[in-house]
Amino acid sequence: MNPYDTPLERARRNRERAEELGRAADRATDPEHRQRLREKALRLLRDEPTAESRPS
């Protein structure tokens, strides 16, 4: 198993990516593009595993 592909690591990468997308949305000048970036960031955060679903 790849040590960088644990559920915790995937969640961390998803949060970082969502933050990057949020910053890009803040910089975007086209309202439609801004909205797509925000939706993508929210989707990443929504798909993040919760503490209950993480294996012990």
Order of alpha helices (4+ residues) and beta strands (2+ residues): alpha-alpha
